[in-house]
């Protein structure tokens, strides 16, 4: 049986002025815009709650997905957290 080496991706952070790069277990891919971000740019508790490990279907390749602050803000503008206005 042949052992296949795991696939490793090393994206660079998309935040302006940040050139931090890491492997797929350090970086988070945004569900909204598709860009990658380092942990420093997803620092709030809300961001961490939204992050989940995704199995890509390719053997040895999994990565984290979440939402960047910009996409989260756009989502909140479309879907207000306070539903009192529905009454």
N, CA, C and O atoms as a CHARMM CRD file, in Angstrom:
* protein
*
  348
    1    1 UNK  N      0.83600  -1.17700   0.00000 PROA 1      0.00000
    2    1 UNK  CA     0.00000   0.00000   0.00000 PROA 1      0.00000
    3    1 UNK  C      0.88300   1.24300   0.00000 PROA 1      0.00000
    4    1 UNK  O      1.78400   1.38300   0.82700 PROA 1      0.00000
    5    2 UNK  N      0.61200   2.12900  -0.93000 PROA 2      0.00000
    6    2 UNK  CA     1.37200   3.36900  -1.00900 PROA 2      0.00000
    7    2 UNK  C      0.76600   4.40200  -0.06900 PROA 2      0.00000
    8    2 UNK  O     -0.45400   4.52100   0.04600 PROA 2      0.00000
    9    3 UNK  N      1.63700   5.14200   0.59500 PROA 3      0.00000
   10    3 UNK  CA     1.17800   6.23400   1.44500 PROA 3      0.00000
   11    3 UNK  C      1.29000   7.52600   0.65800 PROA 3      0.00000
   12    3 UNK  O      2.36800   7.88300   0.18200 PROA 3      0.00000
   13    4 UNK  N      0.17700   8.22200   0.52500 PROA 4      0.00000
   14    4 UNK  CA     0.17600   9.50200  -0.17200 PROA 4      0.00000
   15    4 UNK  C      0.47200  10.61200   0.82600 PROA 4      0.00000
   16    4 UNK  O     -0.12100  10.66200   1.90300 PROA 4      0.00000
   17    5 UNK  N      1.37300  11.48300   0.47000 PROA 5      0.00000
   18    5 UNK  CA     1.68600  12.62300   1.33700 PROA 5      0.00000
   19    5 UNK  C      0.47800  13.55000   1.39400 PROA 5      0.00000
   20    5 UNK  O     -0.17000  13.77300   0.37200 PROA 5      0.00000
   21    6 UNK  N      0.16600  14.08900   2.55500 PROA 6      0.00000
   22    6 UNK  CA    -0.97900  15.00200   2.63900 PROA 6      0.00000
   23    6 UNK  C     -0.73800  16.26500   1.82300 PROA 6      0.00000
   24    6 UNK  O      0.39200  16.73900   1.70000 PROA 6      0.00000
   25    7 UNK  N     -1.80900  16.79100   1.27400 PROA 7      0.00000
   26    7 UNK  CA    -1.73900  18.03800   0.52500 PROA 7      0.00000
   27    7 UNK  C     -1.67400  19.18900   1.52000 PROA 7      0.00000
   28    7 UNK  O     -2.46100  19.23700   2.46600 PROA 7      0.00000
   29    8 UNK  N     -0.76300  20.09700   1.31800 PROA 8      0.00000
   30    8 UNK  CA    -0.60600  21.23600   2.21400 PROA 8      0.00000
   31    8 UNK  C     -0.79900  22.51400   1.42600 PROA 8      0.00000
   32    8 UNK  O     -0.16400  22.72500   0.39300 PROA 8      0.00000
   33    9 UNK  N     -1.68000  23.36200   1.92200 PROA 9      0.00000
   34    9 UNK  CA    -1.86400  24.66100   1.30200 PROA 9      0.00000
   35    9 UNK  C     -1.31600  25.71500   2.24800 PROA 9      0.00000
   36    9 UNK  O     -1.43600  25.57400   3.46500 PROA 9      0.00000
   37   10 UNK  N     -0.71900  26.76400   1.71100 PROA 10     0.00000
   38   10 UNK  CA    -0.10100  27.81100   2.53300 PROA 10     0.00000
   39   10 UNK  C     -0.56600  29.17900   2.04200 PROA 10     0.00000
   40   10 UNK  O      0.17900  29.87400   1.35100 PROA 10     0.00000
   41   11 UNK  N     -1.79100  29.56900   2.39300 PROA 11     0.00000
   42   11 UNK  CA    -2.31000  30.85300   1.93400 PROA 11     0.00000
   43   11 UNK  C     -1.72200  32.03200   2.69700 PROA 11     0.00000
   44   11 UNK  O     -1.19600  31.87300   3.79900 PROA 11     0.00000
   45   12 UNK  N     -1.81700  33.21500   2.10000 PROA 12     0.00000
   46   12 UNK  CA    -1.36300  34.45500   2.73100 PROA 12     0.00000
   47   12 UNK  C     -2.59000  35.24100   3.18900 PROA 12     0.00000
   48   12 UNK  O     -3.62500  35.22500   2.52400 PROA 12     0.00000
   49   13 UNK  N     -2.47300  35.92300   4.31700 PROA 13     0.00000
   50   13 UNK  CA    -3.56300  36.71800   4.87300 PROA 13     0.00000
   51   13 UNK  C     -3.96200  37.82900   3.90200 PROA 13     0.00000
   52   13 UNK  O     -3.10500  38.50300   3.33000 PROA 13     0.00000
   53   14 UNK  N     -5.25400  38.00900   3.72400 PROA 14     0.00000
   54   14 UNK  CA    -5.78100  38.99500   2.78500 PROA 14     0.00000
   55   14 UNK  C     -5.99100  40.37900   3.42600 PROA 14     0.00000
   56   14 UNK  O     -6.31900  41.33300   2.72000 PROA 14     0.00000
   57   15 UNK  N     -5.81200  40.50000   4.72800 PROA 15     0.00000
   58   15 UNK  CA    -6.00600  41.79700   5.39600 PROA 15     0.00000
   59   15 UNK  C     -4.98900  42.80600   4.86300 PROA 15     0.00000
   60   15 UNK  O     -3.82800  42.46100   4.64200 PROA 15     0.00000
   61   16 UNK  N     -5.42100  44.04700   4.65800 PROA 16     0.00000
   62   16 UNK  CA    -4.51400  45.06700   4.12800 PROA 16     0.00000
   63   16 UNK  C     -3.27100  45.23300   5.00100 PROA 16     0.00000
   64   16 UNK  O     -3.37500  45.39900   6.21600 PROA 16     0.00000
   65   17 UNK  N     -2.10700  45.18700   4.37900 PROA 17     0.00000
   66   17 UNK  CA    -0.84900  45.38400   5.08500 PROA 17     0.00000
   67   17 UNK  C     -0.32200  44.15900   5.81200 PROA 17     0.00000
   68   17 UNK  O      0.77800  44.20800   6.36300 PROA 17     0.00000
   69   18 UNK  N     -1.06100  43.07500   5.83400 PROA 18     0.00000
   70   18 UNK  CA    -0.61300  41.85800   6.52500 PROA 18     0.00000
   71   18 UNK  C     -0.04000  40.88400   5.50300 PROA 18     0.00000
   72   18 UNK  O     -0.66900  40.60300   4.48200 PROA 18     0.00000
   73   19 UNK  N      1.13900  40.37700   5.77900 PROA 19     0.00000
   74   19 UNK  CA     1.76500  39.41600   4.87400 PROA 19     0.00000
   75   19 UNK  C      2.03800  38.09900   5.59300 PROA 19     0.00000
   76   19 UNK  O      2.93700  37.34600   5.21800 PROA 19     0.00000
   77   20 UNK  N      1.24900  37.83600   6.62800 PROA 20     0.00000
   78   20 UNK  CA     1.39000  36.59400   7.38500 PROA 20     0.00000
   79   20 UNK  C      0.86500  35.44400   6.54000 PROA 20     0.00000
   80   20 UNK  O     -0.21200  35.54600   5.95200 PROA 20     0.00000
   81   21 UNK  N      1.60500  34.36700   6.47700 PROA 21     0.00000
   82   21 UNK  CA     1.11100  33.17600   5.79800 PROA 21     0.00000
   83   21 UNK  C      1.26500  31.98100   6.72800 PROA 21     0.00000
   84   21 UNK  O      2.05300  32.00900   7.67400 PROA 21     0.00000
   85   22 UNK  N      0.51600  30.95400   6.44900 PROA 22     0.00000
   86   22 UNK  CA     0.55000  29.76000   7.28500 PROA 22     0.00000
   87   22 UNK  C     -0.08000  28.60600   6.55500 PROA 22     0.00000
   88   22 UNK  O     -0.49300  28.73600   5.40200 PROA 22     0.00000
   89   23 UNK  N     -0.15500  27.46900   7.22900 PROA 23     0.00000
   90   23 UNK  CA    -0.77900  26.31600   6.59000 PROA 23     0.00000
   91   23 UNK  C     -2.29200  26.35900   6.81400 PROA 23     0.00000
   92   23 UNK  O     -2.81100  27.27200   7.45500 PROA 23     0.00000
   93   24 UNK  N     -2.98500  25.35900   6.27800 PROA 24     0.00000
   94   24 UNK  CA    -4.44100  25.37500   6.32100 PROA 24     0.00000
   95   24 UNK  C     -4.99200  25.21700   7.72900 PROA 24     0.00000
   96   24 UNK  O     -6.18600  25.42300   7.94500 PROA 24     0.00000
   97   25 UNK  N     -4.15600  24.85900   8.68400 PROA 25     0.00000
   98   25 UNK  CA    -4.63100  24.72500  10.05900 PROA 25     0.00000
   99   25 UNK  C     -4.39600  25.99400  10.87400 PROA 25     0.00000
  100   25 UNK  O     -4.86100  26.08300  12.01000 PROA 25     0.00000
  101   26 UNK  N     -3.69200  26.96700  10.32600 PROA 26     0.00000
  102   26 UNK  CA    -3.47800  28.24300  11.00100 PROA 26     0.00000
  103   26 UNK  C     -4.34100  29.34100  10.41000 PROA 26     0.00000
  104   26 UNK  O     -4.73800  30.26700  11.11800 PROA 26     0.00000
  105   27 UNK  N     -4.63100  29.25200   9.14100 PROA 27     0.00000
  106   27 UNK  CA    -5.37400  30.29000   8.43500 PROA 27     0.00000
  107   27 UNK  C     -6.85500  29.90100   8.34600 PROA 27     0.00000
  108   27 UNK  O     -7.20200  28.72400   8.44800 PROA 27     0.00000
  109   28 UNK  N     -7.71100  30.89100   8.15700 PROA 28     0.00000
  110   28 UNK  CA    -9.15200  30.66400   8.05700 PROA 28     0.00000
  111   28 UNK  C     -9.64500  31.23200   6.73700 PROA 28     0.00000
  112   28 UNK  O     -9.36400  32.38300   6.40400 PROA 28     0.00000
  113   29 UNK  N    -10.38000  30.42400   5.99000 PROA 29     0.00000
  114   29 UNK  CA   -10.94400  30.87200   4.72300 PROA 29     0.00000
  115   29 UNK  C    -12.33800  31.44200   4.98400 PROA 29     0.00000
  116   29 UNK  O    -13.15000  30.81800   5.66700 PROA 29     0.00000
  117   30 UNK  N    -12.61000  32.61900   4.44200 PROA 30     0.00000
  118   30 UNK  CA   -13.89400  33.28800   4.65500 PROA 30     0.00000
  119   30 UNK  C    -14.97700  32.64700   3.79100 PROA 30     0.00000
  120   30 UNK  O    -14.78600  32.43900   2.59300 PROA 30     0.00000
  121   31 UNK  N    -16.11400  32.33700   4.41200 PROA 31     0.00000
  122   31 UNK  CA   -17.25000  31.77900   3.67000 PROA 31     0.00000
  123   31 UNK  C    -17.84600  32.78900   2.69700 PROA 31     0.00000
  124   31 UNK  O    -18.38800  32.41000   1.65900 PROA 31     0.00000
  125   32 UNK  N    -17.74800  34.06200   3.02700 PROA 32     0.00000
  126   32 UNK  CA   -18.36900  35.10200   2.20600 PROA 32     0.00000
  127   32 UNK  C    -17.54800  35.49700   0.99700 PROA 32     0.00000
  128   32 UNK  O    -18.01600  35.39700  -0.13800 PROA 32     0.00000
  129   33 UNK  N    -16.32300  35.94600   1.23500 PROA 33     0.00000
  130   33 UNK  CA   -15.50200  36.48100   0.13800 PROA 33     0.00000
  131   33 UNK  C    -14.48900  35.47600  -0.40800 PROA 33     0.00000
  132   33 UNK  O    -13.94100  35.68800  -1.49000 PROA 33     0.00000
  133   34 UNK  N    -14.23100  34.39000   0.31700 PROA 34     0.00000
  134   34 UNK  CA   -13.29900  33.37000  -0.16600 PROA 34     0.00000
  135   34 UNK  C    -11.83500  33.67000   0.09400 PROA 34     0.00000
  136   34 UNK  O    -10.97200  32.88700  -0.30500 PROA 34     0.00000
  137   35 UNK  N    -11.52600  34.79200   0.75800 PROA 35     0.00000
  138   35 UNK  CA   -10.14300  35.13300   1.06500 PROA 35     0.00000
  139   35 UNK  C     -9.69600  34.43700   2.35000 PROA 35     0.00000
  140   35 UNK  O    -10.52100  33.98600   3.14500 PROA 35     0.00000
  141   36 UNK  N     -8.38400  34.35800   2.53900 PROA 36     0.00000
  142   36 UNK  CA    -7.79200  33.73400   3.71700 PROA 36     0.00000
  143   36 UNK  C     -7.36500  34.81200   4.71200 PROA 36     0.00000
  144   36 UNK  O     -6.93900  35.89600   4.31500 PROA 36     0.00000
  145   37 UNK  N     -7.48000  34.51200   6.00000 PROA 37     0.00000
  146   37 UNK  CA    -7.10100  35.44700   7.05300 PROA 37     0.00000
  147   37 UNK  C     -6.34200  34.72100   8.15400 PROA 37     0.00000
  148   37 UNK  O     -6.60600  33.55500   8.44700 PROA 37     0.00000
  149   38 UNK  N     -5.38300  35.44100   8.76600 PROA 38     0.00000
  150   38 UNK  CA    -4.62200  34.87200   9.87500 PROA 38     0.00000
  151   38 UNK  C     -5.43000  35.03300  11.17000 PROA 38     0.00000
  152   38 UNK  O     -6.37000  35.82800  11.20700 PROA 38     0.00000
  153   39 UNK  N     -5.08500  34.30400  12.21700 PROA 39     0.00000
  154   39 UNK  CA    -5.83700  34.38500  13.48000 PROA 39     0.00000
  155   39 UNK  C     -5.89000  35.78900  14.07400 PROA 39     0.00000
  156   39 UNK  O     -6.86200  36.12700  14.74800 PROA 39     0.00000
  157   40 UNK  N     -4.87300  36.61200  13.84100 PROA 40     0.00000
  158   40 UNK  CA    -4.86600  37.96000  14.38600 PROA 40     0.00000
  159   40 UNK  C     -5.98700  38.82300  13.80600 PROA 40     0.00000
  160   40 UNK  O     -6.44600  39.76300  14.45500 PROA 40     0.00000
  161   41 UNK  N     -6.42400  38.51100  12.59900 PROA 41     0.00000
  162   41 UNK  CA    -7.48100  39.30700  11.97100 PROA 41     0.00000
  163   41 UNK  C     -8.86000  38.69600  12.16900 PROA 41     0.00000
  164   41 UNK  O     -9.84600  39.18700  11.61800 PROA 41     0.00000
  165   42 UNK  N     -8.93000  37.64600  12.93700 PROA 42     0.00000
  166   42 UNK  CA   -10.21100  37.05300  13.33900 PROA 42     0.00000
  167   42 UNK  C    -10.16100  36.87400  14.85200 PROA 42     0.00000
  168   42 UNK  O    -10.30300  35.76200  15.35900 PROA 42     0.00000
  169   43 UNK  N     -9.95800  37.97400  15.56300 PROA 43     0.00000
  170   43 UNK  CA    -9.62300  37.90900  16.98500 PROA 43     0.00000
  171   43 UNK  C    -10.80200  37.94400  17.94200 PROA 43     0.00000
  172   43 UNK  O    -10.62500  37.63300  19.12000 PROA 43     0.00000
  173   44 UNK  N    -11.99500  38.30800  17.49300 PROA 44     0.00000
  174   44 UNK  CA   -13.09600  38.42300  18.44500 PROA 44     0.00000
  175   44 UNK  C    -13.69500  37.05600  18.76200 PROA 44     0.00000
  176   44 UNK  O    -13.51500  36.09800  18.00900 PROA 44     0.00000
  177   45 UNK  N    -14.39900  36.97700  19.86700 PROA 45     0.00000
  178   45 UNK  CA   -15.04500  35.72200  20.26400 PROA 45     0.00000
  179   45 UNK  C    -16.09600  35.29900  19.24200 PROA 45     0.00000
  180   45 UNK  O    -16.26900  34.10700  18.99200 PROA 45     0.00000
  181   46 UNK  N    -16.79600  36.26200  18.65000 PROA 46     0.00000
  182   46 UNK  CA   -17.81200  35.94000  17.64500 PROA 46     0.00000
  183   46 UNK  C    -17.18700  35.24700  16.44900 PROA 46     0.00000
  184   46 UNK  O    -17.77100  34.31300  15.90000 PROA 46     0.00000
  185   47 UNK  N    -16.00000  35.69500  16.03700 PROA 47     0.00000
  186   47 UNK  CA   -15.31400  35.08200  14.89900 PROA 47     0.00000
  187   47 UNK  C    -14.95500  33.64200  15.21000 PROA 47     0.00000
  188   47 UNK  O    -15.11600  32.76500  14.36100 PROA 47     0.00000
  189   48 UNK  N    -14.47300  33.39200  16.40600 PROA 48     0.00000
  190   48 UNK  CA   -14.06600  32.03000  16.77600 PROA 48     0.00000
  191   48 UNK  C    -15.25900  31.09400  16.83700 PROA 48     0.00000
  192   48 UNK  O    -15.14100  29.91200  16.51300 PROA 48     0.00000
  193   49 UNK  N    -16.39600  31.61100  17.24600 PROA 49     0.00000
  194   49 UNK  CA   -17.59400  30.78100  17.36000 PROA 49     0.00000
  195   49 UNK  C    -18.07500  30.33400  15.98400 PROA 49     0.00000
  196   49 UNK  O    -18.71400  29.28800  15.86500 PROA 49     0.00000
  197   50 UNK  N    -17.78400  31.09600  14.96300 PROA 50     0.00000
  198   50 UNK  CA   -18.24800  30.84600  13.60200 PROA 50     0.00000
  199   50 UNK  C    -17.30300  29.94900  12.80700 PROA 50     0.00000
  200   50 UNK  O    -17.64500  29.54100  11.69700 PROA 50     0.00000
  201   51 UNK  N    -16.12900  29.63100  13.34200 PROA 51     0.00000
  202   51 UNK  CA   -15.11700  28.87700  12.60200 PROA 51     0.00000
  203   51 UNK  C    -15.34800  27.37100  12.74700 PROA 51     0.00000
  204   51 UNK  O    -15.60000  26.87700  13.84600 PROA 51     0.00000
  205   52 UNK  N    -15.25800  26.65500  11.63400 PROA 52     0.00000
  206   52 UNK  CA   -15.45500  25.20600  11.65200 PROA 52     0.00000
  207   52 UNK  C    -14.45000  24.53300  10.71900 PROA 52     0.00000
  208   52 UNK  O    -14.07100  25.09700   9.69300 PROA 52     0.00000
  209   53 UNK  N    -14.02500  23.32900  11.08000 PROA 53     0.00000
  210   53 UNK  CA   -13.12700  22.53600  10.24800 PROA 53     0.00000
  211   53 UNK  C    -13.92000  21.91800   9.11100 PROA 53     0.00000
  212   53 UNK  O    -14.98400  21.33900   9.32900 PROA 53     0.00000
  213   54 UNK  N    -13.39900  22.04200   7.89600 PROA 54     0.00000
  214   54 UNK  CA   -14.06600  21.53000   6.70300 PROA 54     0.00000
  215   54 UNK  C    -13.20700  20.43200   6.09700 PROA 54     0.00000
  216   54 UNK  O    -12.01100  20.62200   5.87400 PROA 54     0.00000
  217   55 UNK  N    -13.80900  19.30000   5.83500 PROA 55     0.00000
  218   55 UNK  CA   -13.12700  18.22700   5.12700 PROA 55     0.00000
  219   55 UNK  C    -13.37000  18.45600   3.64300 PROA 55     0.00000
  220   55 UNK  O    -14.51500  18.42800   3.19200 PROA 55     0.00000
  221   56 UNK  N    -12.32200  18.68000   2.88700 PROA 56     0.00000
  222   56 UNK  CA   -12.44900  19.05000   1.47100 PROA 56     0.00000
  223   56 UNK  C    -12.84600  17.89300   0.56400 PROA 56     0.00000
  224   56 UNK  O    -13.24100  18.11600  -0.58100 PROA 56     0.00000
  225   57 UNK  N    -12.75000  16.69200   1.04600 PROA 57     0.00000
  226   57 UNK  CA   -13.01600  15.53500   0.19500 PROA 57     0.00000
  227   57 UNK  C    -11.75100  14.98600  -0.43700 PROA 57     0.00000
  228   57 UNK  O    -11.75400  13.87600  -0.96900 PROA 57     0.00000
  229   58 UNK  N    -10.67300  15.75000  -0.38300 PROA 58     0.00000
  230   58 UNK  CA    -9.37600  15.31000  -0.87900 PROA 58     0.00000
  231   58 UNK  C     -8.61900  14.72600   0.30800 PROA 58     0.00000
  232   58 UNK  O     -8.52400  15.36200   1.35800 PROA 58     0.00000
  233   59 UNK  N     -8.09800  13.55900   0.15300 PROA 59     0.00000
  234   59 UNK  CA    -7.41100  12.89100   1.25300 PROA 59     0.00000
  235   59 UNK  C     -6.25500  13.75500   1.77700 PROA 59     0.00000
  236   59 UNK  O     -5.38900  14.18600   1.01500 PROA 59     0.00000
  237   60 UNK  N     -6.26000  13.99500   3.07400 PROA 60     0.00000
  238   60 UNK  CA    -5.20400  14.76900   3.70000 PROA 60     0.00000
  239   60 UNK  C     -5.38700  16.27100   3.61700 PROA 60     0.00000
  240   60 UNK  O     -4.49600  17.01400   4.03000 PROA 60     0.00000
  241   61 UNK  N     -6.52300  16.75100   3.09300 PROA 61     0.00000
  242   61 UNK  CA    -6.73600  18.19100   2.97400 PROA 61     0.00000
  243   61 UNK  C     -8.01000  18.60000   3.71000 PROA 61     0.00000
  244   61 UNK  O     -9.12300  18.25900   3.30900 PROA 61     0.00000
  245   62 UNK  N     -7.81400  19.32600   4.77900 PROA 62     0.00000
  246   62 UNK  CA    -8.91400  19.92500   5.53500 PROA 62     0.00000
  247   62 UNK  C     -8.47800  21.33900   5.88000 PROA 62     0.00000
  248   62 UNK  O     -7.28100  21.62000   5.95200 PROA 62     0.00000
  249   63 UNK  N     -9.41800  22.21300   6.09100 PROA 63     0.00000
  250   63 UNK  CA    -9.07900  23.58700   6.43800 PROA 63     0.00000
  251   63 UNK  C    -10.22300  24.19800   7.23500 PROA 63     0.00000
  252   63 UNK  O    -11.31000  23.62700   7.31500 PROA 63     0.00000
  253   64 UNK  N     -9.97000  25.35800   7.82000 PROA 64     0.00000
  254   64 UNK  CA   -10.97000  26.04300   8.62200 PROA 64     0.00000
  255   64 UNK  C    -11.69200  27.09400   7.78700 PROA 64     0.00000
  256   64 UNK  O    -11.08500  27.78200   6.96600 PROA 64     0.00000
  257   65 UNK  N    -13.00600  27.20300   8.01300 PROA 65     0.00000
  258   65 UNK  CA   -13.80500  28.24000   7.37100 PROA 65     0.00000
  259   65 UNK  C    -14.51600  29.04900   8.44300 PROA 65     0.00000
  260   65 UNK  O    -14.91600  28.52500   9.48300 PROA 65     0.00000
  261   66 UNK  N    -14.66200  30.32300   8.16600 PROA 66     0.00000
  262   66 UNK  CA   -15.35300  31.22400   9.06600 PROA 66     0.00000
  263   66 UNK  C    -15.81600  32.43700   8.27200 PROA 66     0.00000
  264   66 UNK  O    -16.03700  32.34400   7.06500 PROA 66     0.00000
  265   67 UNK  N    -15.96200  33.55800   8.93400 PROA 67     0.00000
  266   67 UNK  CA   -16.31800  34.80100   8.25500 PROA 67     0.00000
  267   67 UNK  C    -15.36700  35.89900   8.69800 PROA 67     0.00000
  268   67 UNK  O    -15.09900  36.06100   9.88900 PROA 67     0.00000
  269   68 UNK  N    -14.86300  36.64700   7.73600 PROA 68     0.00000
  270   68 UNK  CA   -13.99500  37.78300   8.06500 PROA 68     0.00000
  271   68 UNK  C    -14.85900  38.89700   8.65600 PROA 68     0.00000
  272   68 UNK  O    -16.07700  38.88900   8.47600 PROA 68     0.00000
  273   69 UNK  N    -14.25500  39.84700   9.35200 PROA 69     0.00000
  274   69 UNK  CA   -15.04600  40.94100   9.96100 PROA 69     0.00000
  275   69 UNK  C    -15.89000  41.70700   8.94100 PROA 69     0.00000
  276   69 UNK  O    -17.01600  42.09600   9.25100 PROA 69     0.00000
  277   70 UNK  N    -15.37800  41.92700   7.75000 PROA 70     0.00000
  278   70 UNK  CA   -16.12300  42.66100   6.73400 PROA 70     0.00000
  279   70 UNK  C    -17.37700  41.89700   6.30300 PROA 70     0.00000
  280   70 UNK  O    -18.45800  42.48100   6.21600 PROA 70     0.00000
  281   71 UNK  N    -17.24300  40.62300   6.03800 PROA 71     0.00000
  282   71 UNK  CA   -18.39500  39.81300   5.62100 PROA 71     0.00000
  283   71 UNK  C    -19.38600  39.64700   6.76800 PROA 71     0.00000
  284   71 UNK  O    -20.59500  39.62300   6.53700 PROA 71     0.00000
  285   72 UNK  N    -18.89500  39.53200   7.99400 PROA 72     0.00000
  286   72 UNK  CA   -19.79000  39.43200   9.14300 PROA 72     0.00000
  287   72 UNK  C    -20.60500  40.71700   9.29100 PROA 72     0.00000
  288   72 UNK  O    -21.79700  40.66200   9.59100 PROA 72     0.00000
  289   73 UNK  N    -19.97100  41.86600   9.08400 PROA 73     0.00000
  290   73 UNK  CA   -20.67300  43.13500   9.20000 PROA 73     0.00000
  291   73 UNK  C    -21.75400  43.24400   8.11900 PROA 73     0.00000
  292   73 UNK  O    -22.86300  43.70100   8.39500 PROA 73     0.00000
  293   74 UNK  N    -21.43600  42.83100   6.90300 PROA 74     0.00000
  294   74 UNK  CA   -22.42500  42.86600   5.82700 PROA 74     0.00000
  295   74 UNK  C    -23.59900  41.94900   6.13400 PROA 74     0.00000
  296   74 UNK  O    -24.74700  42.29600   5.85600 PROA 74     0.00000
  297   75 UNK  N    -23.32100  40.77900   6.70600 PROA 75     0.00000
  298   75 UNK  CA   -24.36800  39.83000   7.06600 PROA 75     0.00000
  299   75 UNK  C    -25.26700  40.41400   8.14800 PROA 75     0.00000
  300   75 UNK  O    -26.48600  40.25000   8.08900 PROA 75     0.00000
  301   76 UNK  N    -24.68800  41.09100   9.13300 PROA 76     0.00000
  302   76 UNK  CA   -25.47800  41.69900  10.20100 PROA 76     0.00000
  303   76 UNK  C    -26.34400  42.83100   9.67100 PROA 76     0.00000
  304   76 UNK  O    -27.44400  43.04800  10.17800 PROA 76     0.00000
  305   77 UNK  N    -25.87800  43.55400   8.66900 PROA 77     0.00000
  306   77 UNK  CA   -26.68100  44.61600   8.08400 PROA 77     0.00000
  307   77 UNK  C    -27.89200  44.05300   7.35500 PROA 77     0.00000
  308   77 UNK  O    -28.96000  44.66600   7.35400 PROA 77     0.00000
  309   78 UNK  N    -27.73100  42.88400   6.73300 PROA 78     0.00000
  310   78 UNK  CA   -28.84100  42.24200   6.02300 PROA 78     0.00000
  311   78 UNK  C    -29.77000  41.51900   6.97400 PROA 78     0.00000
  312   78 UNK  O    -30.97800  41.46800   6.74300 PROA 78     0.00000
  313   79 UNK  N    -29.21400  40.95000   8.06000 PROA 79     0.00000
  314   79 UNK  CA   -29.99400  40.17000   9.02200 PROA 79     0.00000
  315   79 UNK  C    -29.76400  40.73100  10.42000 PROA 79     0.00000
  316   79 UNK  O    -28.86000  40.27200  11.11900 PROA 79     0.00000
  317   80 UNK  N    -30.55200  41.70200  10.84100 PROA 80     0.00000
  318   80 UNK  CA   -30.34700  42.29200  12.16300 PROA 80     0.00000
  319   80 UNK  C    -30.45600  41.25400  13.27400 PROA 80     0.00000
  320   80 UNK  O    -31.27900  40.34100  13.20500 PROA 80     0.00000
  321   81 UNK  N    -29.63300  41.40100  14.28000 PROA 81     0.00000
  322   81 UNK  CA   -29.64600  40.47900  15.41100 PROA 81     0.00000
  323   81 UNK  C    -30.90900  40.68500  16.23400 PROA 81     0.00000
  324   81 UNK  O    -31.47800  39.71400  16.73200 PROA 81     0.00000
  325   82 UNK  N    -31.35800  41.91800  16.39000 PROA 82     0.00000
  326   82 UNK  CA   -32.53800  42.23500  17.17300 PROA 82     0.00000
  327   82 UNK  C    -33.76600  42.05700  16.29600 PROA 82     0.00000
  328   82 UNK  O    -33.95900  42.81800  15.34900 PROA 82     0.00000
  329   83 UNK  N    -34.59600  41.07200  16.59100 PROA 83     0.00000
  330   83 UNK  CA   -35.78400  40.80400  15.77400 PROA 83     0.00000
  331   83 UNK  C    -37.02400  41.51000  16.30400 PROA 83     0.00000
  332   83 UNK  O    -38.13200  41.21100  15.86000 PROA 83     0.00000
  333   84 UNK  N    -36.86500  42.43700  17.24100 PROA 84     0.00000
  334   84 UNK  CA   -38.00700  43.15300  17.79200 PROA 84     0.00000
  335   84 UNK  C    -38.75000  43.94300  16.72000 PROA 84     0.00000
  336   84 UNK  O    -39.94600  44.19800  16.86300 PROA 84     0.00000
  337   85 UNK  N    -38.07000  44.33100  15.66200 PROA 85     0.00000
  338   85 UNK  CA   -38.69500  45.11300  14.60400 PROA 85     0.00000
  339   85 UNK  C    -39.70200  44.29600  13.79600 PROA 85     0.00000
  340   85 UNK  O    -40.47100  44.86800  13.02400 PROA 85     0.00000
  341   86 UNK  N    -39.71500  42.95400  13.96000 PROA 86     0.00000
  342   86 UNK  CA   -40.64400  42.10700  13.24300 PROA 86     0.00000
  343   86 UNK  C    -42.06600  42.18600  13.81900 PROA 86     0.00000
  344   86 UNK  O    -43.02200  41.84300  13.12300 PROA 86     0.00000
  345   87 UNK  N    -42.22000  42.62100  15.04200 PROA 87     0.00000
  346   87 UNK  CA   -43.52000  42.60800  15.71600 PROA 87     0.00000
  347   87 UNK  C    -44.45200  43.63300  15.19300 PROA 87     0.00000
  348   87 UNK  O    -45.58400  43.73800  15.66700 PROA 87     0.00000
